[in-house]
Amino acid sequence: MASKFMAYRPVVMSTHGMVTSCNHLASMAGLRTLMEGGNAVDAAITANAAINVTRPHMCGIGGDVFMLIYNAKTGELAALNGSGRSPGSATIEAVKQRGMERIPMRGIFPVTVPGAVDGWVNALERYGTWKLDRVLKPAIEYAEKGFPIYKKLQRDMNAALPVLYSHAPTANLFLKHGRVPEVGEIFVQSDLARTFKVIADQGPDAFYKGEIARKIAACSKELGGFLTEEDLARHTSNWVDPISTTYRGYEVYEFPPNTQGVALLEQLNIVENFDLVKMGHYSADHIHLLVEAKKLAFADRDHYVSDPDFVKVPVKQLTSKAFARDRANMIDFSKAAAHREAGQIDPGSDTIYLAAADAEGNIVSLISSIFAFFGSGVVVDGTGIVLHNRGALFSLDPNHANRLEPYKRPYHTLNPVMLFKNGRPFMACGTPGADGQTQTIMQLLTNFLDFGSNIQESIEAPRWRSYVGTDLRMESRVPEEIRQELGKRGHDVKVEEAWSQELSNAQAIILDQENKALWAGADPRRDAYAVGW
């Protein structure tokens, strides 16, 4: 079937290696690693560290990382959970004693232990071929010598000015004489360069037990936060088992809780009960189905998903075909649901995404985040580190699965994805965008697997995103007659710009096993680029 929408960019193809990320400098850093003999894991972490510098408001060593890694030599698919935990003194009572009825989005209180550095080291030690000091070289170079401010970074800085002004070290890092830099001005991050050099020289202990840990803890103490040196020192990453389902003959692998990966698998299982081709590509029925499937899966996600070390999450039931059939029967094609309750179980997310693949068949699906734009808004003085605010997702309801408790990992929206075909890796894909992540991936996968769009067409096709209740945002490229029909069904349709960066930024790499080729797509909404050789 021919694609309904033509792509603005061509698919990128190569045979030796491929990197796709949300920034061309980071993609090139990862590609250089591949060209110099590094493998896909080395390249992915090189690119991730570089994005810390070139998109410092989206991800970094002040945040977390999740990776799906396929090792061609062993045939193993591994999942690395590099998310940090809450401070040991962070309790519901302690927060309420400080006069808060909920954990604030900004400031020191939503800061949990950053897990990215330890995650990188764990992945390199198990599956990489390079050491940490070597993969950090491009990031150090970009931070030390600087790079030109680009339009989207300037736009995001302007949008977040109140956050940047809220903390002196944050303003000193991002603002030039109190103003947002102009497009083309060189942005140097000397403190971050020095921090990376310390980590390169001394390893992860410098971050979790050494001088960097002391600076982070001192910052927390000064601002009245909970995070201490002890909290940082006890951090560990975890290797976990991926979870999966099937869709249209493909095996789809996701990250288990504490992430929202179960939601994507449930959405796929619900949608598989319907004939999308018969509905028509970008028909009102097609979009309505995906939106309503999201609402059902999110109700279950929000009710059940938390840190499995603290709460039993019924993953098997949530990802079962039978459960999805029951949920699918609840969809009314004539009416948008304003609210959904979680399904009954029988007892028994701001962010970057990147992917890398090499000539040996190794492939990495990686997602990293400091949560909101500029995270907590807190920069640790003298380090260039922007601390994330992932702890804002904890609940202060003592009966909620995701309630705040000491040393607990918060619920995460991050969920890297990998597809297999006939037991062999076929695609790595993912996207930033918090609650929009599984929605964007669903659109990408149905465009590709149901309607036959190529990977770049699947990424570039007009996008929508469902928010709370019947709130539905759509790019203006979605035909007006479709928007009107959805409005008649009860969706509160709001039109976004034609290429809205607010509606996420998808990337994907395909392994063509038959021809031994690599295919990649990158989203133009946030200046993403795929590069290969």
C-alpha positions as CSV (number, residue, x, y, z in Angstrom):
1,M,0.0,0.0,0.0
2,A,1.4,3.4,-1.0
3,S,1.8,5.9,1.8
4,K,-0.8,8.6,2.2
5,F,1.8,11.2,3.1
6,M,5.1,11.9,1.4
7,A,8.2,12.4,3.5
8,Y,10.0,15.7,3.6
9,R,13.3,13.9,4.0
10,P,14.6,10.6,2.4
11,V,15.3,7.5,4.4
12,V,19.0,7.3,5.4
13,M,20.6,4.0,4.4
14,S,24.0,2.5,5.1
15,T,25.8,-0.8,5.7
16,H,28.5,-0.3,8.3
17,G,26.8,1.6,11.1
18,M,24.0,4.1,11.9
19,V,23.1,6.6,14.6
20,T,19.9,8.6,14.8
21,S,19.4,11.2,17.5
22,C,17.7,14.6,18.1
23,N,20.8,16.6,17.3
24,H,23.2,16.5,14.4
25,L,26.3,17.1,16.5
26,A,25.5,14.2,18.8
27,S,24.6,11.9,15.8
28,M,28.0,12.8,14.2
29,A,29.8,12.1,17.5
30,G,28.2,8.6,17.7
31,L,29.1,8.0,14.0
32,R,32.7,8.9,14.6
33,T,32.8,6.3,17.3
34,L,31.6,3.7,14.9
35,M,34.0,4.7,12.2
36,E,36.9,4.5,14.7
37,G,36.0,1.0,15.6
38,G,33.6,1.3,18.5
39,N,30.4,-0.7,18.6
40,A,26.8,0.3,18.9
41,V,26.9,0.6,22.7
42,D,30.0,2.8,22.5
43,A,28.3,4.9,19.9
44,A,25.0,5.3,21.7
45,I,26.7,6.4,24.9
46,T,29.0,8.8,23.0
47,A,25.9,10.4,21.4
48,N,24.0,10.5,24.7
49,A,26.9,12.3,26.5
50,A,27.2,14.7,23.6
51,I,23.4,15.5,23.7
52,N,24.0,16.4,27.4
53,V,26.0,19.3,26.0
54,T,24.0,20.2,22.9
55,R,20.5,19.8,24.3
56,P,21.3,20.5,28.0
57,H,17.7,21.3,28.8
58,M,16.5,17.9,27.7
59,C,18.9,15.3,29.2
60,G,22.2,14.9,31.0
61,I,24.2,13.4,33.9
62,G,21.8,15.1,36.3
63,G,19.1,12.7,35.0
64,D,18.4,9.0,34.2
65,V,18.8,6.6,31.3
66,F,17.2,3.4,30.0
67,M,18.6,1.1,27.4
68,L,17.5,-1.9,25.4
69,I,20.7,-3.6,24.0
70,Y,20.8,-6.4,21.5
71,N,24.1,-8.3,21.5
72,A,24.6,-10.1,18.2
73,K,27.3,-12.4,19.5
74,T,25.2,-14.0,22.2
75,G,21.7,-13.3,20.7
76,E,20.8,-11.7,24.0
77,L,18.4,-8.7,24.4
78,A,19.2,-6.9,27.7
79,A,17.5,-4.1,29.5
80,L,19.4,-1.6,31.6
81,N,17.4,0.4,34.2
82,G,19.6,3.5,35.0
83,S,17.0,5.3,37.0
84,G,17.8,6.7,40.5
85,R,15.8,6.4,43.7
86,S,14.3,8.9,46.1
87,P,16.4,10.2,49.0
88,G,16.3,8.1,52.2
89,S,14.7,11.0,54.2
90,A,12.0,11.7,51.6
91,T,8.7,10.6,53.1
92,I,5.2,11.8,52.6
93,E,5.2,13.1,56.2
94,A,8.5,15.0,55.7
95,V,7.1,16.7,52.5
96,K,3.8,17.6,54.2
97,Q,5.6,19.0,57.3
98,R,7.2,21.5,54.9
99,G,3.8,22.8,54.0
100,M,3.4,21.1,50.6
101,E,0.3,19.2,49.5
102,R,2.1,17.8,46.4
103,I,5.7,17.6,45.3
104,P,6.5,20.7,43.3
105,M,7.6,20.4,39.7
106,R,10.6,22.7,40.1
107,G,13.2,23.3,42.7
108,I,15.2,20.9,44.9
109,F,12.3,18.8,46.3
110,P,11.6,16.7,43.1
111,V,15.3,15.8,42.7
112,T,16.0,12.1,42.9
113,V,19.4,10.4,42.5
114,P,20.7,10.8,38.9
115,G,21.3,7.4,37.4
116,A,22.8,8.2,33.9
117,V,26.5,8.0,34.7
118,D,26.2,4.6,36.5
119,G,24.0,3.4,33.6
120,W,26.6,4.3,31.0
121,V,29.4,2.6,32.9
122,N,27.3,-0.6,33.4
123,A,26.5,-0.8,29.7
124,L,30.1,-0.2,28.6
125,E,31.4,-2.8,31.0
126,R,29.0,-5.5,29.9
127,Y,28.6,-4.8,26.1
128,G,30.9,-2.0,25.1
129,T,34.4,-2.0,23.7
130,W,35.5,1.4,24.7
131,K,36.2,2.9,28.2
132,L,34.3,5.8,29.7
133,D,37.1,8.3,29.1
134,R,37.1,7.7,25.4
135,V,33.3,7.9,24.8
136,L,33.2,11.2,26.8
137,K,35.8,13.0,24.5
138,P,33.3,14.5,22.1
139,A,31.1,15.8,24.9
140,I,34.1,17.4,26.6
141,E,35.1,19.0,23.3
142,Y,31.6,20.4,22.6
143,A,31.3,21.7,26.2
144,E,34.9,23.2,26.2
145,K,34.9,24.8,22.8
146,G,31.2,25.4,22.5
147,F,28.7,25.2,19.7
148,P,26.4,27.7,18.0
149,I,23.0,28.4,19.7
150,Y,20.3,27.0,17.3
151,K,16.8,28.3,16.9
152,K,15.0,25.6,18.9
153,L,17.3,25.9,21.9
154,Q,16.9,29.7,21.9
155,R,13.1,29.2,21.7
156,D,13.1,26.8,24.6
157,M,15.3,29.1,26.7
158,N,12.9,32.0,26.1
159,A,9.9,29.8,27.0
160,A,11.6,28.8,30.3
161,L,13.0,32.2,31.4
162,P,11.2,32.1,34.8
163,V,12.9,28.8,35.5
164,L,16.3,30.0,34.4
165,Y,16.0,33.1,36.6
166,S,14.9,31.1,39.6
167,H,18.3,29.9,40.6
168,A,21.5,32.0,40.2
169,P,23.8,29.2,39.0
170,T,21.2,28.2,36.4
171,A,20.9,31.8,35.1
172,N,24.7,32.1,35.1
173,L,25.0,28.9,32.9
174,F,22.2,29.6,30.3
175,L,21.9,33.4,30.2
176,K,24.5,35.8,28.8
177,H,24.5,39.0,30.8
178,G,21.0,38.2,31.9
179,R,19.6,37.6,28.4
180,V,19.0,34.5,26.2
181,P,21.9,34.1,23.7
182,E,21.2,35.0,20.0
183,V,21.1,32.3,17.4
184,G,24.6,31.6,16.2
185,E,26.3,32.8,19.4
186,I,28.8,30.1,20.7
187,F,27.5,28.5,23.9
188,V,30.4,27.3,26.1
189,Q,29.9,25.1,29.2
190,S,33.3,25.2,30.9
191,D,32.0,23.8,34.3
192,L,30.4,20.9,32.5
193,A,33.6,20.2,30.6
194,R,35.5,20.0,33.8
195,T,32.9,17.7,35.4
196,F,33.1,15.3,32.4
197,K,36.9,15.4,32.7
198,V,36.7,14.4,36.4
199,I,34.4,11.5,35.5
200,A,36.6,10.5,32.6
201,D,39.7,10.5,34.9
202,Q,38.2,9.0,38.1
203,G,35.2,7.0,36.9
204,P,31.7,6.9,38.3
205,D,32.9,7.1,41.9
206,A,33.7,10.7,41.3
207,F,30.0,11.3,40.6
208,Y,28.5,9.1,43.3
209,K,31.1,9.2,46.1
210,G,33.7,11.9,45.3
211,E,33.9,15.6,44.7
212,I,30.9,15.8,42.4
213,A,28.7,14.0,44.9
214,R,29.8,16.4,47.6
215,K,28.9,19.4,45.4
216,I,25.5,17.9,44.6
217,A,24.7,17.1,48.3
218,A,25.9,20.6,49.3
219,C,23.6,22.2,46.8
220,S,20.7,20.1,48.1
221,K,21.5,21.0,51.7
222,E,21.7,24.7,50.9
223,L,18.3,24.7,49.2
224,G,16.7,22.6,52.0
225,G,16.4,19.4,49.9
226,F,16.5,15.8,51.0
227,L,19.3,14.4,48.8
228,T,22.6,13.5,50.6
229,E,26.0,12.1,49.9
230,E,24.8,8.8,51.4
231,D,21.9,8.7,48.9
232,L,24.3,9.1,46.0
233,A,26.8,6.6,47.3
234,R,24.2,3.8,47.6
235,H,23.0,4.1,44.0
236,T,23.0,1.1,41.7
237,S,21.7,0.5,38.2
238,N,19.7,-2.7,37.5
239,W,19.7,-5.2,34.6
240,V,16.1,-6.3,34.1
241,D,14.2,-8.6,31.8
242,P,12.4,-6.8,28.9
243,I,8.6,-7.4,28.5
244,S,6.9,-8.1,25.2
245,T,3.8,-8.7,23.1
246,T,3.2,-9.4,19.4
247,Y,1.7,-7.1,16.8
248,R,1.0,-8.0,13.2
249,G,3.5,-10.8,13.4
250,Y,6.3,-8.8,15.0
251,E,7.6,-9.2,18.6
252,V,7.6,-5.9,20.4
253,Y,9.9,-5.5,23.3
254,E,9.5,-2.8,26.0
255,F,10.9,-1.8,29.3
256,P,9.2,-3.2,32.4
257,P,8.0,-1.1,35.4
258,N,9.0,1.4,36.8
259,T,8.4,2.7,33.2
260,Q,5.2,3.0,31.2
261,G,6.3,0.3,28.8
262,V,3.3,-1.8,29.7
263,A,1.0,0.9,28.3
264,L,2.4,0.7,24.8
265,L,2.0,-3.1,24.8
266,E,-1.6,-2.8,26.0
267,Q,-2.3,-0.2,23.3
268,L,-0.9,-2.5,20.6
269,N,-2.9,-5.5,21.9
270,I,-6.1,-3.4,21.9
271,V,-5.6,-2.0,18.4
272,E,-4.7,-5.4,17.0
273,N,-8.4,-6.4,17.5
274,F,-9.4,-4.1,14.6
275,D,-8.7,-3.9,10.9
276,L,-7.0,-0.5,10.4
277,V,-6.5,-0.9,6.7
278,K,-10.3,-1.3,6.2
279,M,-10.8,1.9,8.3
280,G,-8.4,3.8,6.1
281,H,-5.1,5.7,6.8
282,Y,-5.7,8.8,8.9
283,S,-9.5,8.3,8.8
284,A,-11.5,9.4,11.7
285,D,-12.0,5.8,12.8
286,H,-8.2,5.2,12.7
287,I,-7.4,8.2,14.9
288,H,-10.4,7.6,17.2
289,L,-9.3,4.0,17.8
290,L,-5.8,4.9,18.7
291,V,-6.9,7.7,21.0
292,E,-9.4,5.6,22.8
293,A,-6.9,2.7,23.2
294,K,-4.5,5.1,24.8
295,K,-7.1,6.2,27.3
296,L,-7.8,2.7,28.4
297,A,-4.1,1.8,28.7
298,F,-3.3,5.0,30.5
299,A,-6.0,4.3,33.1
300,D,-4.4,1.0,33.8
301,R,-0.9,2.4,33.8
302,D,-1.7,5.2,36.2
303,H,-3.4,2.8,38.6
304,Y,-0.9,0.0,38.7
305,V,2.6,1.1,37.6
306,S,5.3,1.9,40.1
307,D,8.6,0.6,41.4
308,P,8.3,-3.2,41.4
309,D,10.6,-3.4,44.4
310,F,7.9,-1.8,46.4
311,V,4.6,-2.7,44.6
312,K,3.5,-5.9,42.8
313,V,2.7,-4.7,39.2
314,P,0.5,-7.2,37.3
315,V,2.6,-7.0,34.1
316,K,1.5,-10.4,32.7
317,Q,-2.2,-9.5,33.0
318,L,-1.8,-6.0,31.7
319,T,0.0,-7.2,28.6
320,S,-2.2,-10.2,27.9
321,K,-4.3,-10.5,24.7
322,A,-7.4,-11.5,26.7
323,F,-7.3,-8.5,28.9
324,A,-6.9,-6.3,25.8
325,R,-9.9,-7.9,24.1
326,D,-12.0,-7.0,27.1
327,R,-10.7,-3.4,27.0
328,A,-11.2,-3.2,23.3
329,N,-14.9,-4.1,23.6
330,M,-15.3,-0.9,25.7
331,I,-14.5,1.4,22.7
332,D,-17.5,3.3,21.2
333,F,-16.6,4.5,17.7
334,S,-19.4,7.2,17.9
335,K,-18.2,8.8,21.1
336,A,-15.0,9.9,22.8
337,A,-14.6,8.8,26.4
338,A,-14.0,11.6,28.8
339,H,-12.8,9.4,31.6
340,R,-11.7,5.7,32.0
341,E,-11.3,3.6,35.1
342,A,-8.5,1.0,35.4
343,G,-9.4,-2.5,34.4
344,Q,-9.9,-5.1,37.1
345,I,-7.0,-7.4,37.5
346,D,-7.4,-10.9,38.7
347,P,-4.9,-11.1,41.7
348,G,-2.4,-13.9,41.1
349,S,7.3,11.3,30.2
350,D,11.8,16.3,28.9
351,T,13.7,13.7,27.1
352,I,15.9,12.5,24.3
353,Y,15.8,9.3,22.3
354,L,18.5,7.8,20.2
355,A,19.4,4.6,18.5
356,A,22.7,3.1,17.2
357,A,23.5,0.0,15.2
358,D,26.8,-1.4,13.9
359,A,27.9,-3.8,11.2
360,E,28.1,-6.8,13.6
361,G,24.3,-6.6,14.2
362,N,24.4,-5.0,17.6
363,I,21.7,-2.4,18.2
364,V,20.8,0.0,21.1
365,S,17.6,1.7,21.8
366,L,18.3,4.4,24.4
367,I,16.2,7.1,26.1
368,S,17.5,9.6,28.6
369,S,15.9,12.5,30.4
370,I,16.0,15.3,33.0
371,F,12.1,15.2,32.8
372,A,10.8,18.7,32.3
373,F,12.6,21.3,30.1
374,F,15.7,22.3,32.2
375,G,14.6,19.6,34.8
376,S,14.3,21.0,38.3
377,G,15.7,24.3,37.2
378,V,18.6,23.7,39.7
379,V,22.2,23.8,38.4
380,V,24.8,22.6,40.8
381,D,27.2,25.5,41.1
382,G,30.6,24.9,39.6
383,T,29.6,21.7,37.8
384,G,27.3,22.6,34.9
385,I,25.0,19.8,36.0
386,V,21.2,20.4,35.6
387,L,19.4,18.2,38.2
388,H,16.3,16.4,37.0
389,N,12.9,16.6,38.6
390,R,11.6,13.1,38.1
391,G,10.5,12.9,41.7
392,A,7.6,15.2,40.9
393,L,5.8,12.2,39.6
394,F,5.6,10.6,43.1
395,S,2.2,10.8,44.7
396,L,1.6,12.0,48.3
397,D,-1.5,9.7,48.5
398,P,-0.4,6.9,50.9
399,N,-2.7,4.5,49.1
400,H,-1.3,5.1,45.6
401,A,1.0,2.5,44.0
402,N,3.4,5.3,43.1
403,R,3.4,6.9,46.6
404,L,6.6,8.6,47.8
405,E,8.8,6.3,49.9
406,P,12.5,6.3,50.8
407,Y,14.9,4.7,48.2
408,K,12.1,4.2,45.7
409,R,12.3,4.7,42.0
410,P,9.6,7.0,40.7
411,Y,7.2,6.0,37.9
412,H,9.0,6.8,34.6
413,T,7.5,7.7,31.2
414,L,10.7,6.7,29.5
415,N,10.4,3.6,27.3
416,P,12.8,2.6,24.6
417,V,11.3,0.1,22.1
418,M,12.7,-2.8,20.0
419,L,10.9,-4.9,17.4
420,F,12.0,-8.4,16.4
421,K,10.9,-10.4,13.3
422,N,11.3,-14.1,13.2
423,G,13.4,-14.0,16.4
424,R,15.8,-11.5,15.0
425,P,16.1,-7.7,15.7
426,F,14.3,-5.6,13.2
427,M,13.8,-2.1,14.5
428,A,14.8,0.2,17.4
429,C,12.5,3.1,17.9
430,G,11.5,5.6,20.5
431,T,10.6,9.2,21.3
432,P,10.6,11.8,24.0
433,G,7.4,13.5,25.2
434,A,6.3,12.1,28.6
435,D,2.7,10.9,28.1
436,G,3.0,11.4,24.4
437,Q,5.7,8.7,24.0
438,T,3.5,5.6,23.6
439,Q,1.1,7.6,21.5
440,T,3.8,8.7,19.0
441,I,5.2,5.2,18.8
442,M,1.7,3.8,18.2
443,Q,1.3,6.2,15.3
444,L,4.7,5.3,13.9
445,L,4.2,1.6,14.2
446,T,0.7,1.6,12.6
447,N,1.9,3.9,9.8
448,F,4.7,1.4,9.1
449,L,3.2,-2.0,9.9
450,D,-0.5,-1.5,8.9
451,F,-0.3,1.1,6.1
452,G,3.1,0.4,4.5
453,S,4.7,3.8,4.9
454,N,8.5,3.8,4.9
455,I,10.2,4.6,8.2
456,Q,10.7,8.3,7.4
457,E,7.1,8.7,6.1
458,S,5.9,7.0,9.3
459,I,7.8,9.5,11.4
460,E,6.9,12.6,9.5
461,A,3.2,11.9,9.0
462,P,0.8,14.4,10.7
463,R,0.8,13.8,14.4
464,W,-1.7,14.1,17.2
465,R,-1.6,13.7,21.0
466,S,-4.3,13.0,23.5
467,Y,-4.2,14.8,26.8
468,V,-6.5,14.6,29.8
469,G,-10.2,13.8,29.1
470,T,-11.3,14.6,25.5
471,D,-8.4,17.1,24.9
472,L,-6.9,16.2,21.5
473,R,-4.1,18.2,19.9
474,M,-3.5,17.7,16.2
475,E,-1.1,19.2,13.6
476,S,-2.7,21.4,11.0
477,R,-1.7,18.9,8.3
478,V,-4.4,16.5,9.5
479,P,-7.2,17.1,7.0
480,E,-9.8,19.5,8.2
481,E,-12.7,17.1,7.5
482,I,-11.1,14.5,9.7
483,R,-10.7,17.0,12.5
484,Q,-14.3,18.1,12.2
485,E,-15.6,14.5,12.3
486,L,-13.5,13.8,15.4
487,G,-15.1,16.9,16.9
488,K,-18.6,15.5,16.3
489,R,-17.6,12.4,18.2
490,G,-16.8,14.5,21.3
491,H,-13.0,15.1,20.9
492,D,-12.0,18.6,21.9
493,V,-9.8,19.1,18.9
494,K,-7.1,21.9,19.1
495,V,-5.0,22.6,16.1
496,E,-1.2,22.9,16.5
497,E,1.3,24.2,13.9
498,A,2.1,22.0,10.9
499,W,5.3,20.5,12.4
500,S,4.9,20.9,16.1
501,Q,7.8,20.1,18.4
502,E,5.3,19.9,21.2
503,L,4.0,16.6,19.7
504,S,7.3,14.8,20.2
505,N,10.3,13.7,18.2
506,A,10.6,10.1,17.0
507,Q,13.7,8.3,15.7
508,A,14.1,4.7,14.4
509,I,16.7,2.3,12.9
510,I,15.7,-0.7,10.8
511,L,18.0,-3.8,10.4
512,D,17.4,-5.2,6.9
513,Q,18.5,-8.8,7.7
514,E,18.1,-10.0,4.1
515,N,20.2,-7.3,2.5
516,K,22.5,-6.6,5.5
517,A,21.6,-3.0,5.3
518,L,20.6,-0.3,7.8
519,W,17.7,2.1,7.3
520,A,17.0,5.0,9.6
521,G,14.5,7.8,10.0
522,A,14.8,11.0,12.0
523,D,12.1,13.6,13.0
524,P,12.5,17.1,11.6
525,R,10.2,18.5,14.3
526,R,13.2,19.0,16.7
527,D,16.1,19.0,14.2
528,A,16.9,15.3,14.5
529,Y,19.3,13.6,12.1
530,A,20.2,10.1,11.1
531,V,23.7,9.5,9.9
532,G,25.4,6.3,8.6
533,W,28.4,5.0,6.7
